[in-house]
Every structure is written in structure tokens, then in C-alpha cells.
Amino acid sequence: MLMIYGKGLALGGSLIMAIGAQNAFVLSQGVRKRFYFIIPLICSIIDAILIATGVLGAGAFFSSHESLTWIASIGGATFLIWYGIRSFKASFTAESMNEEQQGPSDLKAAVLFTLAVSLLNPHVYLDTMLLIGSISSGYARDESIYFGLGAITASFIWFFALSFGGKVLSPLFKNPLAWKILDIMIALIMWILAYSLIRSVIMSL
């Protein structure tokens, strides 16, 4: 069972470490020292729920309904474009140089932003519910649970490491130029992801 758990841990880690909207948001808020515990906790819990759902078999339902994927892709792309514009505009304002002003201003806003950047990204469902869920189906029921637990562990480790790692790096962002570069990089990541989502919908038509 330990080997199965390790395989789930390795797969979950390899999937989640790819640069994406969720990771960029967690890192940016960690750097700004804003809600650097609650944000990775929410992201980890969301992943845990989706992975568990996929391991239990729900991923097969969504994979058989292509229209749901289209709707999620368009909605996610719209959000990513908006967030990219927001980050790009921030790179040209004085606020982007102030770690205390940039990002969600209160707990409610932080929670809503985290939910949006997590749940409006179709790739989250593809990685957690569909991919991890389909691979786990190749194991016996008790083995698939250990496989899923390994993937869930990877999410908790990664998000908290990313957030607290950003917090440690925050002194580097005393330089206003560093803030500008971070905001522009986040904007580009959001737009690239939005383009990939829109392109995937067009290609599937």
C-alpha cells in the first residue's frame, strides 16, 4: 500500500507543479504576505475533494459530457483574461509596489478569489478528477484510496510550500521593479492559459 501511496504522491506532485493560474495566485499572495495560510488551505481542500470525487468514479461522467467541458473552458478563459488585465494594469500603478495594498483586501475577497482561480480553471478538473481518477481505476478499491491519498498529500505539500516560500522571498520584492515583473508575469500566464482554453474549444468543434 505504501508503494501505491507513493505513486499517487508522485503523480499528484508532477501535475500540480506546472505553472498555472492557481499557482501564480498562491505565490503572489505569499510574496505579499496576505492570507498565506488560508489561501493554500482552500486550494488543498478543493484538490482533495476533486481527487476523492475522481477516485470514486465521478470523473467518468464528466468526460462523457463534452458540453460541460466547453462551458467550463469558456468561463475559465473569461476569468483568466480579466485577472490578467487586472495584474497587467497593476504593474503600471504605484499600488503594485506596496505589498500591503496589492491583492484581496479582506478575508472574504481572498476566499472568493481563491475559489474563482481554482474552480474556474478546467485544467484543475482534468488533472484531478479525470486523469488521477482514471489512473486510480486501474487499482483495486482499497488500493485506489491509497493512490488518491498520495495525490491529495502532494497538493497540501505543494500549496503550503509555494505560499510560505513566497513569504520567505518577500524581502526581494522591496524593489518596485520586482513587483512590476511579478505582475506582468502573472498577466502573461493568465492570458496564455486563457488562449489555450479557447483554442481547445475551437479545436473540438
MIDODO-540369 format. One record per residue: residue in three letters; z, x, y of N, C-alpha, C, O, CB in turn. Coordinates in steps of 0.1 Angstrom, whole numbers, plus 5000, padded with zeros to 4 digits. Atoms other than C-alpha are relative to their C-alpha. Glycine has a CB too. Example, Ala and Ser with C-alpha at 12.3 -4.5 7.8 and 13.67 -1.06 7.14 Angstrom:
// residues 2
resn,npz,npx,npy,capz,capx,capy,cpz,cpx,cpy,opz,opx,opy,cbpz,cbpx,cbpy
ALA,5000,5009,4988,5078,5123,4955,5000,5009,5012,5007,5019,5012,5012,4990,5000
SER,5000,4991,4989,5071,5137,4989,5008,4992,5011,5009,4997,5022,4986,5004,5005
// end
This chain:
// residues 205
resn,npz,npx,npy,capz,capx,capy,cpz,cpx,cpy,opz,opx,opy,cbpz,cbpx,cbpy
MET,5000,5008,4988,5000,5000,5000,5000,5009,5013,4994,5005,5023,5012,4991,5000
LEU,5000,4991,4989,5007,5029,5023,4986,5005,5004,4983,5007,5016,5009,5012,4998
MET,5014,4996,4998,4971,5041,5019,4992,4989,5007,4984,4992,5016,4994,5005,4987
ILE,5007,5011,4993,4958,5007,5028,5004,4998,5014,4996,4996,5023,5002,4986,4992
TYR,4994,5001,4987,4981,5005,5058,4993,5011,5009,4990,5009,5020,5015,5002,5000
GLY,5006,4988,4992,4967,5040,5069,4986,4997,5003,4981,5001,5014,5002,5012,4991
LYS,5014,5003,4997,4931,5028,5066,4999,4990,5011,4990,4991,5020,4993,4994,4987
GLY,5000,5010,4989,4939,4998,5088,5004,5007,5013,4998,5004,5024,5010,4989,4997
LEU,4996,4993,4988,4956,5021,5113,4989,5009,5005,4986,5009,5017,5012,5009,4997
ALA,5012,4991,4996,4926,5045,5113,4989,4991,5006,4983,4995,5017,4995,5008,4989
LEU,5011,5008,4995,4901,5017,5118,5003,4994,5013,4995,4994,5022,4997,4989,4990
GLY,4996,5006,4987,4921,4999,5145,5000,5010,5011,4996,5007,5022,5014,4994,4998
GLY,4999,4989,4990,4926,5032,5163,4986,5004,5005,4983,5006,5017,5007,5012,4995
SER,5013,4996,4996,4889,5041,5162,4993,4990,5008,4985,4993,5017,4992,5003,4987
LEU,5007,5011,4993,4878,5007,5175,5006,4999,5014,4998,4997,5024,5002,4987,4993
ILE,4993,5003,4987,4904,5004,5203,4998,5011,5010,5000,5009,5022,5014,4996,4998
MET,5001,4988,4990,4899,5039,5218,4988,5000,5008,4987,5008,5017,5002,5012,4992
ALA,5013,5000,4992,4864,5031,5230,5003,4995,5014,5011,4986,5016,4990,4991,4994
ILE,4997,5004,4986,4864,5029,5268,4994,4986,5002,4983,4983,4999,4993,5010,5010
GLY,5004,5014,4997,4862,4992,5279,5008,4994,5011,5016,5001,5017,5002,4992,4987
ALA,4993,5007,4989,4874,4967,5304,5015,5000,4999,5022,5002,5008,4994,4986,5002
GLN,4986,5001,5003,4907,4962,5288,5008,5014,5002,5018,5014,5008,5003,4995,4986
ASN,4994,4987,4999,4915,4999,5285,5000,5005,5014,5010,5011,5019,4992,5010,4991
ALA,5001,4996,4986,4903,5006,5321,5011,4993,5008,5017,5000,5017,4986,4997,5005
PHE,4990,5008,4993,4926,4979,5334,5014,5005,4997,5022,5007,5006,4999,4985,4997
VAL,4987,4995,5004,4956,4991,5314,5003,5014,5006,5014,5016,5012,5001,5001,4985
LEU,4998,4987,4995,4951,5027,5325,5002,5000,5015,5010,5007,5021,4988,5009,4997
SER,5000,5001,4985,4945,5018,5362,5014,4995,5005,5019,5000,5015,4989,4991,5006
GLN,4987,5005,4995,4977,4998,5364,5012,5009,4996,5022,5010,5002,5003,4986,4993
GLY,4990,4990,5004,4997,5025,5345,5000,5011,5011,5011,5015,5015,4996,5006,4987
VAL,5000,4990,4990,4985,5050,5371,5007,4995,5013,5013,5003,5020,4985,5004,5003
ARG,4994,5006,4988,4996,5026,5399,5015,4997,4998,5021,4992,5007,4992,4988,5004
LYS,4986,5003,5004,5030,5022,5381,5003,4985,5003,5014,4981,5008,5009,5008,5009
ARG,4998,5014,4998,5025,4984,5382,5000,4993,4987,4990,4993,4980,4989,4994,5009
PHE,4999,5008,5012,5038,4963,5353,4995,5008,4988,4988,5003,4979,4992,4987,5001
TYR,5005,4991,5010,5032,4993,5330,5006,4998,4986,5003,5004,4977,5002,5014,5004
PHE,4995,5004,5013,5053,4977,5302,4995,4987,4996,4990,4985,4984,5015,5000,5001
ILE,5004,5014,5004,5044,4940,5303,4985,5000,4997,4981,4992,4988,5003,4991,5011
ILE,5014,5000,5002,5006,4947,5305,4996,5005,4986,4989,4998,4979,4993,5008,5011
PRO,5004,4996,5013,5003,4968,5274,5006,4991,4989,5001,4990,4978,5004,5015,4997
LEU,4994,5008,5010,5027,4945,5256,4991,4987,4998,4989,4983,4986,5014,4995,5005
ILE,5008,5011,5001,5005,4915,5263,4987,5003,4993,4983,4996,4984,4996,4994,5014
CYS,5012,4995,5007,4974,4934,5252,5002,5002,4985,4994,4998,4977,4994,5013,5007
SER,4996,4998,5014,4991,4944,5220,5002,4987,4992,4998,4986,4981,5012,5009,4999
ILE,4997,5013,5007,5003,4909,5212,4987,4992,4998,4985,4986,4987,5010,4992,5008
ILE,5013,5007,5002,4968,4895,5218,4992,5006,4989,4987,4998,4980,4992,5001,5013
ASP,5007,4993,5011,4953,4921,5195,5006,4996,4987,4999,4993,4977,5000,5015,5001
ALA,4993,5003,5012,4979,4913,5169,4997,4986,4995,4994,4984,4983,5016,5001,5002
ILE,5003,5014,5003,4972,4876,5170,4985,4999,4995,4983,4992,4985,5002,4991,5012
LEU,5014,5000,5004,4934,4881,5168,4998,5007,4987,4990,5002,4978,4991,5006,5011
ILE,5001,4993,5013,4937,4906,5140,5005,4992,4988,4999,4991,4978,5007,5014,5000
ALA,4994,5008,5010,4960,4884,5120,4991,4988,4997,4990,4984,4985,5014,4995,5004
THR,5009,5011,5002,4936,4855,5125,4988,5004,4992,4984,4997,4983,4996,4994,5014
GLY,5012,4996,5008,4907,4875,5113,5003,5004,4986,4995,5000,4977,4994,5012,5007
VAL,4996,4997,5014,4925,4888,5083,5003,4988,4991,5000,4988,4979,5013,5009,5000
LEU,4997,5012,5007,4935,4853,5074,4987,4992,4998,4988,4981,4991,5010,4992,5007
GLY,5013,5006,5003,4898,4843,5074,4993,4992,5010,4982,4988,5008,5002,4991,4989
ALA,5006,5008,4989,4891,4826,5107,4987,5007,5006,4979,5000,5011,5010,4997,5011
GLY,5012,4993,4994,4865,4853,5117,4987,4995,4994,4977,4995,5001,5002,5014,4997
ALA,5012,5005,5007,4840,4838,5092,4995,4988,5007,4983,4986,5008,5003,4997,4986
PHE,5004,5013,4992,4840,4805,5112,4992,5004,5012,4982,4998,5015,5012,4992,5003
PHE,5007,4997,4987,4831,4821,5145,4987,5008,4998,4978,5006,5006,5010,5009,5008
SER,5012,4993,5003,4805,4844,5130,4989,4991,4996,4977,4994,4998,5002,5011,4990
SER,5010,5010,5004,4787,4813,5117,4996,4991,5011,4987,4982,5009,5005,4992,4988
HIS,5004,5009,4989,4785,4796,5151,4996,5009,5012,5004,5013,5020,5013,4991,5004
GLU,5006,4991,4990,4762,4817,5173,5002,4995,5014,5003,5003,5023,4986,5002,4997
SER,4998,5006,4986,4766,4793,5203,5013,5004,5006,5014,5006,5018,4998,4985,5000
LEU,4987,4995,4995,4802,4803,5206,5000,5014,5006,5006,5017,5016,5011,4998,4989
THR,5001,4986,4996,4793,4839,5209,4992,5001,5013,4996,5009,5022,4992,5008,4990
TRP,5008,5000,4987,4767,4831,5237,5009,4996,5011,5009,5002,5022,4989,4990,4998
ILE,4991,5005,4989,4793,4811,5257,5010,5011,5004,5012,5013,5016,5007,4987,4995
ALA,4990,4989,4997,4819,4839,5254,4994,5012,5007,5000,5017,5016,5006,5004,4986
SER,5007,4988,4994,4793,4866,5263,4997,4997,5015,5000,5006,5023,4988,5003,4993
ILE,5003,5003,4986,4782,4848,5295,5012,4999,5008,5013,5004,5020,4992,4987,5001
GLY,4987,5001,4993,4818,4840,5305,5006,5014,5003,5011,5017,5014,5009,4991,4993
GLY,4994,4986,4999,4829,4876,5299,4992,5008,5010,4998,5015,5017,5000,5006,4986
ALA,5008,4992,4991,4799,4891,5317,5003,4996,5015,5003,5004,5024,4985,4998,4997
THR,4997,5005,4986,4806,4869,5348,5013,5006,5005,5014,5010,5017,5001,4985,5000
PHE,4987,4995,4996,4842,4880,5349,4999,5015,5002,5005,5020,5012,5011,4998,4989
LEU,5001,4986,4999,4833,4917,5344,4992,5004,5013,4996,5014,5020,4993,5006,4988
ILE,5008,4997,4987,4807,4916,5373,5010,4998,5012,5010,5006,5021,4988,4990,5001
TRP,4991,5003,4989,4833,4900,5396,5011,5011,5001,5014,5016,5012,5007,4987,4998
TYR,4990,4989,5000,4860,4926,5386,4994,5013,5005,5001,5021,5012,5007,5001,4987
GLY,5007,4988,4996,4835,4954,5391,4998,5000,5015,5000,5011,5021,4987,5002,4992
ILE,5002,5001,4985,4827,4942,5426,5013,5002,5007,5014,5009,5017,4994,4987,5004
ARG,4987,4998,4994,4864,4940,5434,5004,5014,5000,5009,5019,5010,5010,4991,4992
SER,4996,4986,5001,4870,4976,5422,4991,5008,5009,4996,5018,5016,4999,5005,4986
PHE,5009,4992,4992,4839,4989,5440,5004,4998,5015,5004,5008,5022,4986,4996,4997
LYS,4996,5002,4986,4850,4973,5473,5013,5007,5003,5015,5012,5014,5001,4984,5002
ALA,4987,4993,4998,4885,4987,5468,4998,5015,5003,5007,5021,5010,5009,4998,4988
SER,5002,4986,4999,4871,5022,5467,4996,5004,5015,4997,5015,5019,4989,5005,4991
PHE,5004,4998,4986,4860,5018,5504,5010,4995,5010,5008,4995,5022,4987,4993,5003
THR,4990,5005,4992,4892,5004,5517,5012,5009,5000,5014,5017,4991,5005,4986,4996
ALA,4988,4991,5000,4925,5021,5527,5009,4996,4989,5017,5004,4985,5007,4998,5014
GLU,4991,5004,5010,4943,5000,5502,4999,5007,4987,5008,5009,4979,4999,4985,4997
SER,5002,4993,5013,4927,5019,5473,5008,5013,5000,5009,5019,4989,4985,5002,4998
MET,4992,4988,4999,4947,5049,5485,5015,4998,4998,5022,5008,4998,4997,5008,5013
ASN,4986,5003,5001,4980,5032,5481,5003,4993,4987,5000,4982,4984,5004,4990,5012
GLU,4997,5005,5013,4993,5028,5446,5009,4988,4999,5009,4981,4989,5006,5011,4991
GLU,4991,5011,5000,5018,5002,5456,4993,4987,5004,4998,4976,5001,5011,5003,5010
GLN,5007,5012,4995,4992,4978,5471,4989,4996,4991,4986,4984,4990,4995,5003,5014
GLN,5011,5003,5008,4964,4980,5446,5004,4994,4987,5014,4998,4981,4991,5013,4998
GLY,4998,5007,5012,4962,4957,5416,5008,4987,5002,5011,4984,5013,5008,5010,4991
PRO,4992,5012,5000,4981,4925,5407,5012,5001,5008,5020,5011,5007,5003,4995,4986
SER,4989,4999,4990,5007,4918,5434,5013,4995,4994,5024,4998,4999,4997,4993,5012
ASP,4988,5005,5006,5032,4899,5412,4998,4999,4985,4987,5001,4980,5004,4987,5007
LEU,5000,5001,5014,5041,4893,5376,4990,4989,4995,4983,4992,4985,5014,4996,4994
LYS,5009,5011,5004,5021,4860,5373,4986,5005,5001,4978,5003,4992,5002,4988,5009
ALA,5013,4995,4998,4990,4877,5387,4997,5010,4989,4986,5011,4984,4998,5006,5014
ALA,5002,4990,5010,4994,4906,5363,4998,4994,4987,4989,4999,4979,5013,5010,5000
VAL,5001,5007,5013,4998,4883,5333,4986,4994,4999,4979,4995,4989,5011,4990,4998
LEU,5013,5007,5000,4967,4863,5343,4988,5010,5000,4979,5007,4992,4999,4991,5013
PHE,5010,4990,5001,4946,4894,5349,4999,5006,4986,4988,5008,4981,5003,5011,5011
THR,5000,4994,5013,4956,4909,5316,4994,4990,4990,4987,4994,4981,5015,5003,4996
LEU,5006,5010,5009,4948,4876,5298,4985,4999,5002,4977,4998,4992,5006,4987,5002
ALA,5014,5002,4997,4914,4874,5315,4992,5012,4995,4982,5011,4988,4998,4999,5015
VAL,5007,4988,5004,4904,4910,5309,5000,5002,4985,4992,5010,4979,5006,5013,5007
SER,4999,4999,5014,4915,4907,5273,4991,4989,4993,4984,4992,4984,5014,4999,4995
LEU,5005,5012,5007,4903,4872,5263,4985,4997,5004,4978,4990,4996,5008,4988,5002
LEU,5014,5003,4995,4870,4870,5283,4990,5011,4995,4979,5011,5000,5000,4999,5015
ASN,5009,4989,5005,4856,4901,5265,4997,4997,4986,5005,4999,4977,5007,5014,5002
PRO,5004,5004,5014,4836,4890,5234,5002,5012,4990,5004,5010,4978,4986,4996,5000
HIS,4998,4988,5009,4839,4926,5220,5014,5000,4994,5015,5005,4983,4997,5013,5008
VAL,4987,5001,5006,4876,4920,5215,5000,4992,4987,5006,4996,4977,5010,4994,5010
TYR,5001,5009,5012,4868,4892,5191,4992,5006,4989,4995,5005,4977,4994,4986,5003
LEU,5009,4993,5010,4840,4912,5174,5008,5011,4992,5007,5012,4980,4988,5006,5006
ASP,4993,4988,5006,4863,4942,5168,5012,4995,4991,5014,4999,4980,5005,5009,5010
THR,4988,5004,5007,4895,4923,5158,4998,4990,4989,5000,4992,4978,5010,4995,5010
MET,5001,5011,5009,4886,4890,5142,4989,5002,4990,4991,5001,4978,4997,4987,5007
LEU,5012,4999,5009,4851,4897,5128,5000,5013,4992,4999,5013,4980,4988,4999,5008
LEU,5001,4988,5008,4850,4934,5119,5012,5003,4992,5011,5005,4980,4998,5012,5010
ILE,4988,4997,5008,4886,4940,5109,5002,4989,4990,5006,4992,4978,5012,5001,5009
GLY,4999,5011,5010,4887,4906,5093,4991,5001,4988,4995,4998,4977,4998,4986,5007
SER,5009,4999,5011,4856,4911,5073,5003,5012,4990,5002,5010,4978,4986,5002,5005
ILE,4996,4989,5008,4867,4945,5061,5012,4997,4991,5013,5001,4979,5002,5013,5008
SER,4988,5004,5007,4901,4932,5051,4997,4991,4988,5005,4990,4979,5010,4994,5009
SER,5003,5009,5010,4884,4906,5030,4996,5007,4987,4996,5000,4976,4989,4990,5004
GLY,5004,4992,5012,4874,4933,5005,5012,5004,4992,5011,5010,4982,4992,5012,5004
TYR,4987,4997,5007,4911,4938,4996,5006,4987,4994,5003,4976,4998,5009,5007,5010
ALA,4992,5011,5005,4934,4916,4976,5009,4995,5012,5011,5002,5022,5009,5004,4988
ARG,4993,5006,4989,4955,4892,4997,5012,5008,5005,5013,5010,5018,5005,4986,4996
ASP,4988,4992,4996,4987,4914,4998,4995,5013,5006,5001,5018,5016,5009,5002,4989
GLU,5005,4987,4994,4966,4945,5005,4994,4998,5013,4995,5006,5022,4989,5006,4990
SER,5006,5003,4987,4947,4928,5033,5010,4999,5011,5008,5002,5023,4991,4988,4999
ILE,4989,5001,4991,4980,4921,5050,5005,5013,5005,5007,5015,5017,5012,4992,4994
TYR,4996,4987,4996,4990,4957,5050,4989,5007,5008,4992,5014,5018,5002,5009,4987
PHE,5011,4995,4993,4955,4966,5062,5001,4995,5015,4999,5002,5024,4987,4996,4994
GLY,4999,5006,4987,4959,4942,5091,5012,5005,5008,5011,5007,5020,5002,4985,4999
LEU,4988,4995,4994,4994,4955,5099,4997,5014,5006,5002,5018,5016,5012,5001,4991
GLY,5004,4987,4995,4979,4990,5102,4992,4999,5013,4995,5007,5022,4993,5008,4989
ALA,5009,5002,4988,4953,4978,5127,5009,4996,5012,5006,5000,5023,4989,4990,4997
ILE,4991,5005,4989,4980,4960,5147,5008,5011,5005,5010,5012,5017,5009,4988,4995
THR,4992,4989,4996,5002,4991,5148,4992,5009,5009,4997,5014,5019,5005,5008,4988
ALA,5009,4991,4992,4972,5011,5162,4999,4994,5014,4999,5002,5024,4986,5001,4994
SER,5001,5006,4986,4969,4986,5191,5013,5002,5008,5012,5006,5020,4998,4985,4998
PHE,4987,4998,4993,5006,4988,5200,5001,5015,5005,5005,5018,5016,5012,4997,4992
ILE,4999,4986,4997,5005,5026,5199,4990,5004,5012,4994,5011,5021,4997,5009,4988
TRP,5010,4996,4990,4973,5029,5219,5003,4994,5014,5002,5002,5024,4986,4995,4996
PHE,4999,5006,4987,4980,5004,5247,5013,5006,5008,5012,5008,5020,5002,4985,4999
PHE,4988,4994,4993,5015,5018,5254,4998,5015,5004,5003,5019,5014,5012,4999,4991
ALA,5003,4986,4997,5003,5054,5252,4991,5001,5013,4992,5009,5021,4993,5007,4988
LEU,5009,5000,4988,4975,5045,5277,5007,4997,5013,5005,5003,5023,4989,4990,4997
SER,4993,5005,4988,4998,5027,5301,5010,5011,5005,5010,5015,5017,5007,4987,4997
PHE,4990,4990,4996,5026,5053,5301,4994,5014,5003,4999,5021,5011,5011,5002,4989
GLY,5007,4988,4996,5001,5081,5301,4994,5000,5014,4995,5010,5021,4988,5002,4990
GLY,5005,5002,4987,4986,5067,5332,5011,5002,5010,5010,5007,5021,4994,4986,5002
LYS,4988,4998,4992,5021,5066,5347,5003,5014,5002,5007,5019,5013,5012,4992,4994
VAL,4997,4985,4999,5026,5103,5340,4990,5006,5009,4993,5016,5016,5000,5006,4986
LEU,5011,4993,4992,4992,5111,5356,5000,4995,5015,4992,5000,5023,4987,4996,4994
SER,5001,5005,4986,5000,5091,5388,5002,5010,5011,4996,5008,5021,5011,4990,5001
PRO,5000,4990,4989,5010,5122,5408,4987,5006,5004,4985,5010,5016,5009,5011,4996
LEU,5013,4995,4997,4974,5133,5406,4993,4991,5010,4984,4996,5017,4992,5001,4987
PHE,5007,5010,4991,4964,5102,5425,5007,4999,5014,5004,4989,5021,5000,4986,4993
LYS,4995,4999,4986,4983,5112,5456,4988,5003,5009,4988,5000,5021,5011,5010,5002
ASN,5012,4997,4992,4949,5124,5467,4991,4987,5001,4987,4982,4991,4992,5011,4992
PRO,5008,5012,4998,4929,5095,5482,4987,5000,4992,4982,4990,4988,4997,4998,5015
LEU,5013,4999,5007,4897,5108,5466,5001,4996,4986,4992,4991,4980,4995,5015,5001
ALA,4998,5003,5014,4912,5104,5431,5000,4985,4999,4994,4980,4989,5013,5006,4995
TRP,5000,5014,5000,4917,5067,5439,4986,4994,5001,4982,4985,4993,5009,4994,5011
LYS,5013,5004,4999,4882,5063,5450,4992,5002,4988,4984,4993,4983,4993,5007,5012
ILE,5007,4997,5012,4868,5080,5419,5004,4990,4989,4996,4985,4981,5003,5014,4996
LEU,4995,5009,5010,4890,5058,5397,4994,4986,5002,4990,4980,4992,5016,4999,5000
ASP,5006,5013,4997,4879,5026,5414,4985,4999,4997,4981,4989,4991,5003,4996,5014
ILE,5015,5000,5003,4842,5035,5412,4997,5001,4985,4989,4994,4980,4994,5012,5007
MET,5002,4999,5015,4845,5045,5375,5003,4987,4993,4995,4982,4984,5009,5011,4994
ILE,4996,5013,5006,4862,5012,5367,4989,4990,5003,4985,4982,4994,5013,4995,5005
ALA,5011,5009,4996,4835,4993,5386,4987,5002,4991,4981,4993,4986,4996,5001,5015
LEU,5012,4997,5008,4807,5011,5367,5002,4996,4985,4993,4991,4979,4997,5015,5000
ILE,4997,5004,5014,4824,5005,5333,4999,4985,4999,4993,4980,4989,5014,5004,4996
MET,5001,5014,5000,4827,4968,5341,4985,4995,5000,4982,4986,4993,5008,4993,5012
TRP,5014,5004,4999,4791,4965,5351,4991,5003,4988,4982,4996,4984,4993,5006,5013
ILE,5007,4996,5012,4778,4984,5321,5003,4991,4989,4994,4986,4981,5004,5015,4996
LEU,4996,5009,5010,4798,4962,5298,4993,4986,5002,4989,4979,4993,5015,4998,4999
ALA,5006,5013,4997,4785,4930,5316,4985,5001,4997,4980,4991,4991,5002,4997,5015
TYR,5015,4998,5004,4749,4943,5312,4998,4999,4985,4989,4992,4981,4995,5013,5006
SER,5002,5000,5015,4754,4949,5275,5002,4986,4994,4996,4982,4985,5010,5010,4994
LEU,4997,5013,5005,4768,4914,5270,4988,4991,5003,4983,4983,4995,5013,4994,5007
ILE,5012,5008,4997,4739,4897,5289,4988,5004,4992,4981,4995,4988,4997,5002,5015
ARG,5011,4995,5008,4714,4919,5271,5001,4995,4986,4991,4991,4980,4999,5015,5000
SER,4998,5005,5014,4729,4909,5237,4996,4985,4999,4991,4981,4989,5014,5002,4995
VAL,5003,5014,5000,4725,4872,5246,4985,4998,5001,4979,4990,4993,5007,4992,5012
ILE,5014,5001,4999,4689,4877,5257,4993,5004,4988,4983,4998,4983,4995,5008,5012
MET,5006,4995,5012,4680,4897,5226,5002,4990,4988,4993,4990,4979,5006,5013,4997
SER,4997,5009,5011,4695,4870,5204,4992,4987,5001,4992,4979,4992,5014,4997,4998
LEU,5008,5013,4998,4673,4842,5219,4987,5000,4992,4980,4990,4993,4998,4998,5015
// end
